[in-house]
Amino acid sequence: MSVVRTHSYSVAESDLEEFLARRGSLIATVREGHPGLTHAVLIRLDDGTYTDTWHWESAKELGAALAAIATFHEAPLTMALTKDATAQSGEVVDER
C-alpha cells in the first residue's frame, strides 16, 4: 500500500523562487536513487504556509529514502529556506 510523507513549513516570499528551484533539484536527486517516489505536491495554504506531500509506492521505499537522507546534499540547502518545519508519515487508506 502506498504511503505519504507530509511536510509543513513556511517560506519567505523573497526566498520562494530559490526554494522551488532547490526543491525541484532535491526531488530529482531522490528519484535517481529511489524511484518509488511517485509524485510530490506542494500546496500554499490560506495562512501562507505550505504543505508538501511526497507520495511513495511503499513504506519500505520511503524508509530507504529516509535512511539515505544524509546523501542528499540538496536536502539541507532546500530546508534552510524554510521555517517552523514539521513532518509526518502515513499510510494511504482510501484514494479515489
Protein Blocks (a to p, Z undefined) as FASTA:
>chain_A
ZZdddddddddfklmmmmmmmmmmmmmmmmmmmmmbmbdcddddfkopacdddddfbfkl
mmmmmmmmmmmmklmmmmmmpghiacdddddfbdZZ
